[in-house]
């Protein structure tokens, strides 16, 4: 019977793949494996090079406490040992390799993996020397390394260096990084079920998934107080996310030599120079099946089962499990995305109600009825929409377009604009509370970004030639004078301005396209009699708007693709001091560009199109060639809705397809190329190696995508009340796609901390304030609400049907004889006047073609509406911000309770330690303590 101490060796992949049945004293030679010699005494094992005769033994320097069973215990009879070997061989090779996350001894856990490929290029020797020195320096820090030969890899080319952090390394760097660890189980109960809990029961996860671990009182770990912490098992005390974070901290600061008189260090520099091909922590098992002993409990499998499957789209997210596995920085992104999706549900319901109202009232809308009426709209002759090519047209040809316009341009538009102004305030204020609750639950209350600001980027340290004393730490640190950075700052600013100008130029090019193509569409549709039926719902205006929006969307994607590459390169050239400075600089560049790129066309349609067109006989021209675009007689709101819909839906569909298909196809191709010999082991580290790498900026782009969508939902939502619903559907898919990618298609990320969404919160606040103004201007100047209200209250003459006659009232009259000969067709007409959308005096008036009094009344009403609406919304915003505290009352109480208990526990620990140091028993110590306390009180009272 094999002793229990040997149990961890049962699933050791290294031994099972190398050994064959062996008898004491007999030498065995394998054509594919190293030669082995079995010993009669308790064996010691060591990995040897290929095709050499040697004895396998484990070095005593392996600091794993379990190794003593193999090296230092009493000898084991050879017969019993051979029985152990035979049992080891009973396990299937493939089963062992796929699940092994340990060194060959089956005891030491793999915390990180480095991989490299031997090449025959000129710099191969330099790279080998760098690797050798780097790995030697890693061993000097206390890390343990184990190398897998390329002949044992799947492709026969890749070496794998497995890294294990022993206990001493973990406790040392846990103190350096200020990692908080449990000292006592919390006595604060979790939030109790409310009456609503039964209603939302189906969306809840099981308690063991939602809360995988109990809550603890925590304190920053220190190796001199190890007895204070709840260390049941040193091998599992630090979670795998903390372990890989510690190892990566060491890797990013480990030197590998001097080049050009400068100290070179950091795994990132080695990856950039292709010295190593990859560096990543291991996933803790397969995602489609649970782990088998002796492997640890698989959090990856739990995440896939309860989070990454689309069939769980209606379930809440296991946020604590995400945090434990991927770290706080990634987890807080999913918290924000989930919270944003929950809040979108309310906006989507209200927006859908407004849309349904427009749908139900569409057939009874007086304006549409008048336009569609052959006796009203059919008798109104409109002026040509372009010069020479376009002909006069009847108003009832836009019958269907006017009905569609009413779907989004009705009385509910004003209500929805005000509602979204209040919604965005509630969204941001409640997010503050959610963030504060997270800081408490995830032990981030005392976490400050300054801790990360003090961690300099290795690239910055390598480029600095000067040193300066830090005013906080009083230590010399690398310093780069401002004069060295100014040229790159100027270059960076010029690049951003250049690309933003390029976006504006492309938008102007699309406008020119619309102007030139409109005449073509109009002429083509008039000449082709077969298109009469199509023309009833696809007017030249709508056809031009659709094609122009699609073209604009393709230009947006192309410009965005190239700018992403350039902005990342320019930001690196600025040599930011810290990672936070790097991300902040890149965020500013990318957001400014994305803002102009995605929203410029919407701003043009909303606030500029149709506003400065002039009037018949005196139109304004772009570049003195193309006549300025006019809005449809029903207004430009339907065109803004079309533009917003195409860009928003196109971006979301393209983004989701790209995010799902790209890593899947890349991983499939990489695995297909690697499978050169299916009989070889396909180990855990090789499987992860074939996955796509989760780049450090990947999370940045996820935030950027979400914030861009937030802009579509808030800035122009008055023109498209279905925008929140589309965003809600997209986000439900987005959460599961991102979860699926992280658990199945990407290597495991290095855990990192974050207590907020950072600079993105400031951007959201700015967009929230801007959205109040944009929606107020859209309702006032883009929709037809204000002119209708002015007519209703001031100019209507029919008390029974106040809106009767509005269409005729909103159109001015122009005498055809006043047209310049160069702008209209020369053939004779049986009509003398045509109509156009504006408020101007008729040709028989002494002030003909000047703005009439109704124009100024409408303009005054528009400005009054903007001022009133903005003041109402901002007043409500300030009231809500004042009424809703940033930190909930129960969270404040919990934080105070935890701080009190932590101080008490630390005090009791130090007191007991002092008692032990003094060598006093409890009675003597209490007596001594009371005497000293009385002396202190007496001295205080005397003073």
N, C-alpha and C positions, 0 to 999 in steps of 0.2 A: 504494500500500500504506500503510495507516495504521500509524504507529510504535507500538511496544509501550507507550510511555508513555500512549497514548490508550486502551489496552485497557480500563481500568476504566470508561470512558464507554460501552461498548457496551450495557450493560444499564441505563443510567440512565433511570429512569421519567420524571423531570421533562422531559428534553429530548425524548424520543420522543413524549410526549403533546402537546407544544407545537409541534414543528416540522413543516413540510411541505417538500416538495422546494423548494429555494431556490437561486437563481443569484446570483452576485456583483452587488451594486449594485441588486438588484431588491427592491422592498418587497412584502410579502405580508400580506394582511389576512384573518383568519379570524373568522367570526361568533361562535365560541365561545371563541376563545383571544385573548390579547393580540396586538397588531400587532407584527410582527417586521421587522427590517431586517438584511439580511445584509451582511457586510463583506468587502472584498477582502483585508484583512490578517488576521493571527492574531486571532481574535475574543476579546473578553472579554464575559462574560455575566452578566446580573443580572436577577432576577425583578422584574417591574413589576406595577402594579395593573391591574385588569381594564379593557379597552377604552381603553387609552392607548397612544399611539405612543411607543416608546422603544427604546433599544439595550440588549441583554442583555450583562452582563459579570459577572465574578467579582471581588469586592473583593480587593485585595492583602492585606487584613487577615486573610483566611482563613489560619489558621496551619497548615493541613494541608500536609505537605511535598510531597504529590503534586501540589498545585495549581500548582506552579511550571512544570509542563509546559504548563499552559494560559495562564499569564500572563507568564512570564519567558523562555521559550525563544525560539530564533530563529524568524522568521516562517515560515509554512507556505504553500506555493502555494495559491491559491484553488481550483484544480481538485482538488487532493488533499483539501482540506478539505471541498469539496462531496461528494466521494466518501465521506468519513467520515459526513456527514450522511445521505446516502442509505442507507448501511449501518445507521445507527442506526434508520431508519424501517422496516427489514425485520423488526424484532422485534415480536411481537404485544403489543398494549397490555395485555391481561389477564395475560399471562405475566409481563410486567415488574412490574406493580403488585402481584401477589400475593406475590412473593418479595423485593421491595426492602426492605432494612433500612438504606438509606443516604440521605443528603441528595440533592438533585437533581444534585449533581456526581458522584454515584456513588462517592465516595471516603470521605467522612466518615461514620462509622457512627452510627446513631441510638442513643443510650444511654437516653433517656427521652422520654416524650410527655406533653404536657398538652393537654387539650381543654376547650373552652367553647362555649356557645351564646349568641348575642346575643339578649337579650330586651328587651321594651319596657316593663318594669315601672319603678316609680319609682326604684329603686336601680340602674338599668342604668348610669348615668353614674358612680356611685361604684365599681361593679365594674370598669368599663373603666379608670378611673384607677388602681385597685389593680393591675390586670393590667399596665398600662403601667409603673408604677413597679417592680413586682416583676420584670418581664422586663428592665428597664434594670439593676436591681441584679444580676440573674443574669449579664448581659453583663460587668458590672464585675468579677465574680469570675473571669472568663475563659471561661465557658461560651459556646458558639456556638448560636444559635437560628435556626430557619427555620420560617416560618408557612405553613400550607396554607390557602388561602382557602375559605370555606364553600361557594362555588359549585363547587369541585372535590371536595367530599365526597359521600358516597353519599346522605345525606338532604337536602343543600342547606342545612343549618342549622348544622353544627358546624365550628368552627375547630380546627385541630390545630397545636400548637407543638412542633416537634421539637427535641430538645436533644442536642448533641454535646459531650463533654468532651475538649478537646485534650490533648496530651502534658503541657504544663506544669501544667495543672490536676490531671491524674491523679497526677503525681509529687509534687505539693505535698500533696494530701490523702491519698495513700497513706502518706506519712510521718506526717501528723496522726493517722490512724486506726490506725497501727501494723501495716499489712498486711505479712505475710511473703511474700517472693518468693524464687525459686530462685537460688542462687549456684553450685551445683555438683551434678552428678548423683550420687545416692547410690551408695556402694559396698557398702551392706548388702543382701544378697540377700533377695528375698521368701521367705515361708515355703514350704518344699519340700512336694511331694506326700507324703502318708502312705499306708499300705496302705488306709485307709478312703476315700481319694480316688477309688479306682476303683469303690467301691460307690456313692458319692454322685455319680458322674460325670454321670448324666442331669440332675441339678438344677443343675449348674454352667453359668455363662455363658462365652462365648468370652473369651479373655484380653484382646482389644482392647476389649471392652465392660466387663469387670470392672475392668480397669486401663487407662483411656483415655490416661493420661499416665505417663511414668516418675516414679520417686521422686527427689526432690532434697533436698539440704541447703539449708535456707532461713535467712534472716535478715530482720529488720525493714527494710523499704525506707527508704532515705534518698537524697534527690536529690543530695547531695554525694558519694555513692559509687556513682554509676550504673554506673561501669566494673566494679564488683564483681559485678553481677548479669548473668544470662544473657539479654541483650536482643538477640535475633536480629532481631526485627521490632517496632518500637515500637507499631505499630497493633494487634498481637495479643499483646503482652507481658502486659498486664493482662486477665484473663478477663472475660467480659461480666458475670458476677456481681459482681466487684469494681468494675467501671465503674458499674453501676447503684447499687451501695451508696454509692459516692463522690458521685454526682450527687444521690441522695436526701439524703445528709448536708447537702449545700449547700442543697437546696430546703427542707429542714426548718428552716433557720436564716437564710434570706434575708429581710430586712425588706421591707415593702411600704407603710410609712407610719406616721403617728402619728394615733391616734384617742382622744379623751377624755383627752389628755395621757399616753397610754401607747403604748409602742412595740409595733407589731404586726408579727409575722413568722411565717413557716412556711407550707408548702404545706397542712398539715392544717387550719389556720384558714381558708385560702382555699377549701378543699374544703367545709368545714362551712358557710361562708357562701354557697355555690353560685357563688362567683366563677369557679372552675374546676369543671367537672363531673367530671373524672377526672384521675388522674396515675398512670402506670404505665410500667415498662420493657417493651420489645418482646420477644415470642418471636423466636427466631432463624430461624424459617421455618415452613412448613406441617408438621403432624405426620404427615400421611399420605404424604408423598413427600420425598425428599432435596432439599436445596438445590441450586440451579444457580449456576454462576459468574456474577458475581464474589462472590456471597454466601459467607459462611463455612460451614464444616462445621456441619450442623444437629444439635445435641445433643438438641433436642426430638424430632426424628424418631427418633433412636437410643433415646431413652427410651420413646417410644410402641411401637416395634418390640420392645424387649426387656424392658419393664417394665409398661406400661399395658394390655396385652392379656390377657384372662382365660385364653386358651389357654396362657399362661406361668405359670399359678398355682403350678406345682410348681417353678419355677425360683427361684434366689436373686435378690436384688435388686442392681442395679448401683449400689451405694452411692456410689462415688467420682463417678460420672456425675451422680447426684442432687445431691451436694454441690457439684459444679462449676457446676451449672445453677441450683439453687434456694438454695444457701447452706447453712451448717452447721446452722442452727436447724431447718429443715424436714427436712434429711437425718437428723439425730439422732432425730427422731420416728420415721422409717421404720426406722432401726436398732433402736430400742427395740421397735417393733411387730413387726418380723421376729424379733427375739430372743425376745420373749414368745411368739410363735406357735410357734417351734421348741421352747421349753421345755414348752408346752402339749401337744405331741405325746406326751411321756413320761407326763404326768398323764392324758391322754385314754386311752392304752393301758391303764394300770392301772385307771382308772375303768371302762372298758368290760369288762375282765376281771372286776371285782367285780359288774357288772351281769349278765354272762353266768352267773356263779356263782349269783346269786340266781334267775335265770331257770331254770337247770337243777335247782336244789333246791326250786323252788316247789311242785311236785306232791308232794314227799316231806316237806314241812314238817309236823311233828306238830301244831303249833298250828292251822294251816289245816285239816288233816284233821279235827281235833276240832270246829272251828267248823262245818265243812260237813257233818259226820255228823248225819243226822236223829235218831239215838239219843242224841247228846250235845248238839250245838249246837241241834238242833231241839227238845229238851226243856227248854232253859234259857229262861225268860221274863225279859225285861229290863224295867226300870222305864221309864215314859214319858220322852221326851227334852224335852218341853215341857209346860207346864201346860194342863189342860182339853182342848185340841185333840188332843194326841198320845195315842195308845193304847199299851198294852203290846205288845211285839214279841218275836219269837223271834231268838235269836242267829245262827242259820244264815242269816238274811236278809243278813248281811254277809259271806257266804262269799267272793264274788269280791273284795270290798274287802280282805279279809285276805290273799288271795293276792297282790294288787298291792302291799300293804304289805310283804310279805316280799321283793319285788324289791329294795327299798332298805333294809330293816331286817333285816339278817341278820348273820352272824358276820363277814363281810368289811367291815362298816361301821367297826368299830374299827380294823382294819388300814389302811383307806383314810384315816381321819382322822389316824392317826399318819404315814402316808406323805405326806399333803399338808402336814403341819407341817414335815417335813424338806424337801419339795420347795420350799416357799416360801422357806426359808432358802438353799438352793442357788441358787434363781432370783435372789435379791438379791445374794448374794456373787459369783456368776459375772457378774452385770451390772456390778458394780464393775470386774471385770477387763476386760470388753468395753469399758466406757467409758474405762478407762485406755489401752487399745490404740488406741481412736479418737483420743484426745487426741494421741497420738504420730503416728499416720498422717495426721491432718488439721492438724498444726502448731498445736495448741491447748495444748501443755504449759505454756507461760508465760502463756497467756491467763487473765485473772482477771476475775470479774464486776465488780470495782471499776472497771474501765475503762468499763463501761457505766453504773455508778452515778454516775460523774462527769458523764455526759451528761444534763443536766436536760431534763425535758419542756418543750416550748415553752409549753404551757398553764400550767405552774407558774411559769415565768419571767414570763409576761404578767400573772398575778394577783398577783405579789409586789410589795409596796410598800417592803419593807425589804431591806437588804443586810447581809451578815455575812461576815467573813473565814473562808475555808476553812482548817482547821487543817493540811491536807495540802498543798494547792497554794499557800497563802499569798496567795490572790487573793480579791477581793471577789466574792461571788456572791449571787443572790437568796435571800431567807430569809423564811419565814413562821412567826410565833410560834405556839406550841402553843395559846395561848388562842383564836386565830382558827380553829383546826381542831376544838377540842373540841365545839362544837355539832353539827358534821357527823359526828364520830365517834359521839356519842350517838344521833343520828338513824339512822346506819348500823346500830349495834348493835340499836336498838329495831326497825328494819325486819327484820333477820335473825331476831330472836326472835319477832316477830309472825308471819312466814311459817312458821317452824318450828312455832309453835303452831297455825297454820292447817292444817299437814300432820297434826299429832296430832289436831286436831278432825275433819278429813276421815276419818282412820283410825277414830276412834270412831264417826263416822256410818256407815261401811261395816260396822262391827261391829254396830251397831243394825240395819242393813239385814239382815245375816245372821241376827240373832236373830228379827226379825219375819217374815222370809221363810221361815225354817226351818219354823215352824208351818204356814204356808200350804202349803209343799211336802208336808209330812207328811200334812196333812189331805186334800189333793188326791189324793195317791197312794194313800191308804187307801180313799177313796170310789170312785175310778175303777177298775173291775175290768179295763179294757183295758190298764192300766199295770202289771199284775203281772209281765209278762215284762221290761219296762223296769226295774222296781224291783229285779230281781235283780242288775243291774250299776250302775244309777244310783239310789243310795239318796238320801234327803233330805239326808244329810250331804254327799255328794259333789256333788249338784246345787247346794246352797247354797255350798259351797266354790268351785266353778267360776264361778258367776255373781258371787260376791263378789270373787274374784280379778280377773275381767275388769273389773268396775266400778272396783276399786282401781287397776288399770293405767290406765284412762282418766282418773281423777282425778289420777294422777301426771303424765301427759303435760300436762294442762291447767295444773296448778300450776307445772310446770317451765317451760312456755312464758312465763307471765307473770313468773315470778321472774327469768328471764334478763334481761328488759328492765329490771326495777327494780334488780337488783343492779349492772348496768353503769352506770346513771344515778347510783346512790348512790356508787359508787366514784369516778366523775368529780367529784362534788361534794366528796369528801374532798380533792381537789387533791393527789394523790401527787406526790412530788418527782421520781422517775425512773420510767422505764417498768417497771423491775423491781419497784419498790414498788407500782405500779399493778397489775401482774399478780399479785403476791403477795397483795394485799388482795382482789382479785376471786377468786382461787383459794380463799382461806379462806372467803369468803361462799358461793361456789357449792358447794364441797365439803361444807360443813356442811349446807347445804340438801339437796343431792342425797343425802347419807348418810341423813338423816332421811326424805326423800321416798321413796327406793327401798327402804330396808331396814326401815323401821318396821313394816310389815305382817308381814315375815318374822320380826322379833324378837318380835312379838306372838304369832304362831302357835307359834314355837319355845319361848318361855319363859314365856308367861302364859296362853295358852288351855288350859283344862281343869285348871289348877293350883289355883284357888281357887273351885271350884264348890260346895263343901259336900257334902251327901249328901241322899238323898230325905227329904222332910219338913222339911229345914232347908237349902234351897238359898240361895245368895247371888244378889242381884239387882242389875242395873245401873240406877241411878236409881230403884230400888224398883219397876221396871216389868218389865224384861226379865230373864229368868233367864240366868245366865252360861252360856257355851257349854261343852259337854262334848266331849271327844275321842272318837273312834271306839274301840270295845273293843280294837282293835289298836294304839291310840296315835295321836298327832297327827303322826307323821312323814310319813305319806302326804299329809296336808293341807299340810304345809310344802313337800313336794316339788311339789305342784300349784301352790302360790302362787309358788314360785321359778321353776318352768318357764314359767308364763304371763308373769310379769314379764320374765324374762330373754329368752325367745324373742320376745315382743312388742316389747320395746325394740330388740333387734337387727334384726328384720325392718323395723320402722317406721323405724329410723335409716338402714338401707341404702337403702330405697326413697326416703326423703326426700333423702338425699345424692346419689343417682343421678338421680332424676327432676326435682327442683327446679331445679338449674342448667341441665339440658338443656332443660326447658320454657321457662325464663326467657330463655335465649340464643336459642331458636327464635323466641319472640315478639318479642324485640328486633330480630333480623335481618329478621323479616317486616315490622315497622313501618318499618325503615330502607330497604328496597328500593323506593324511589320511582322510581328511574331506573336500570334495569339497564345502560344503555349507558355510564354513568359508571364511572370507575375505582373498584375496591373494593380499596383499598391495604392493606398489611400493618398499618399503625397503625389503620385503620378496622376490620379484622377483629378485632384485639385489643380495640378499644374496645367491640365488640358482645358480648364475653365477660363472664361474671360476675366481679365483683371479689372477690379473696381478702382478706377482712377481716383486720385484725391479730389479732383474737381467734379466728379460725377454728381455728388450731392449738391454742389453749387448749381449745376445746370437743372437739377430737379427743382430746387427752390426758384430759380429763374423762370422755369416753365409755369410753376404755380402762381407766382406773382404776376406774370404776364396775363395769365387767365383771369386773375383777380381784377386786373385793369379792364378787361373786356366786360366783366360782370358789373363793374361799378361805374366806369367813366361814361359809357354810352348805353347804359341799361334802359334809359327812358325810351330809346328807339326800338328796343328789342326785349320785351319782358320775358321771353323764353330763354334768354341767355343764362340765368341761374339754373334752369332745368337741364340745359345742355351741359353746363359745367358740372352739375351734380352727377349726371350719368357718366361723364368722362372720369370724374374723380373716383367713383365706385370701381370702375375698371382700372384706373391708374394705381390705386392702392394694391389691388391683387396682382397686377402685372409687375409692379416694383417688388412686391413680396416674393413673387415667383422667381424673378431675376436674382434677387439676393440669395435665396435659399438653394436654387438649382443651377443657375447659369453663371454665377460669379464666384470667384474665390472669396474666402472669408476676409472681411476687412479688418484692419487693425483698429481695435477699440480706442476711442478718444472721447473726452468729456466736453460737454457744452451745457450751459444752463439756460440758454435762450436761442432764438433763431437769429440773433445778432443784428447786423445792419439791415436785414430785410424788414424788421419791425418798423424802423424809421421810414423805410420806403413805403410800407403799407399805410402809415399815418399820412405821409405826403399825398399818396394817391387818394386816400379817403377825403382829405380836404379838397383836393382838386375835383373829385367826382361831384361834389355839391355844386360847384360852379358850372361844370360841363353839362350836367343834367338840367340845370336851370336854364342855361343858354339853349340847349336842344329843344326844350319845351317852348321857349319863347321865340326862337328864330328859325328853327328847322321844322317844327311841327306847325300845324294850322290851328292849334287850339286858341291862341290869343286873338287872331283876326276873327275867328268865329264868335268868341265871347264879346268882342267889341261890337260886331254886327248885331248880336243877340240883344245887347243892352242899349245900344245907341242908335242903330240905323234900321232895325227891323220895323216893318209897317204892318205886319200881319200878326195880330194878337193871338189867333188860334194856332198858327204854325210859325213861330218866330224865325226859324231858319229858312223859310221859303224865300227864294230870291237871292240867297247868299252867293251862289255861283256867278250869277250875272253881275252882282255888286262887286265881286273880287276881280273882275276882268275889265281892263280899260279898253278904250276904242282908239284905233289908229286909221287914218285916211291912207288908202293904198296909193293915192297920187303923190303922197309925201315920201314914198320910198325912193332912194337913189337908184338910178338905172342899173348900177353895177351890182346890186344885191338881190334882185328878183328877176324872174323870168319875164321875157319881153312880150309874150303872147297876151292877147286881150282877154279881159275877164268881165263877167257880168255882175261882179261884186265891187263895192266901193270902199268898204271898211273891213277890217279884221280886228280880232281881239288878242290881247296879251295879258299876262299875269302881272298886275301892278296897280297902284292907286295913283292915277294921273288924270289931269283934266282932259276932256275930249277935244278933238280938233276945232270945234266951233267955239271954244272958250277963249277968252282973251289971254289966258295963261296956258295955252294949249301945251300939253305934254309935260307940264311941271307937276310936281307932287301936289295932290290935293290935301284938304284938311283931314280926311280920313286916314291918310298915310301917317300924319303926325300923331293922330289919336292912337293908332295901332302901335306906333313906335314908343309912345309914352307908356302905353299899357304893358308893352314888353319889358321895358326897363323897370317899371314899378313891380311887375311880377318877379323879376330876377332879384331885386333888392328885398322884397318881402319874403320870398321863399328861402333865400340864403339866410336871412336873419332868423327865420323860424327854425330852420334845420340846425343852424349853428347854436342857437339858444338851447334846443333840445339836446344837442351833442354835449354842450358844457354842463347842462343839468345832469345828464346820465353819467358823465365822467366824474362829477362831484358826488353823486349818490352811490356809485358802485366803487367800493374800495379796491385798491390794487391787490391787496392780500386779504382773503376771507378771514372772518373772525375765528372760525374753528382752526384754521391753519396757524394763525398767530398763537393761539392757545397751545396747539400741539408743539410748535417750535419752542415755546417757553418751557413746556413740560420736559421736552427732550434735553434741552440745555441744562435744566435743573438736575435731571436724573444723571446726565453725563458727568456734571461737576461732582455730584454726590458719590458716584461710583469711583471716579478718579481720586476723590478725597479719601474714601474708605480704603482704596488700594494702597495709596501712599502711606496712610496711617498704619495699616497692617504691615507694610514693608518696613516702616520705621521701627515698629515694635519688634519685628524679627531681627533687625540689625542691632537693636539695643540688647537683645537677649532677655527681655523681661517677660514674665508671664502676664496674663490679661489683667489680674487684680492689681499687681504692682504697676503695670503700665497705666491703668485707669487712675490709680491714686496719684502717680507722678504727673499725669496729664491734668488732673483736677487742681493739684497744687500750683502748677505753672499757670493755669488759667486764672486762678484766684489772685495770684501775684500780678498778672497783667491787668485784671479788673481794678485791683487796689491802686496800682500805679496810675491807671486812667482816671479814677475818681479823685486822687490826690492832685493830679494835674488840673 
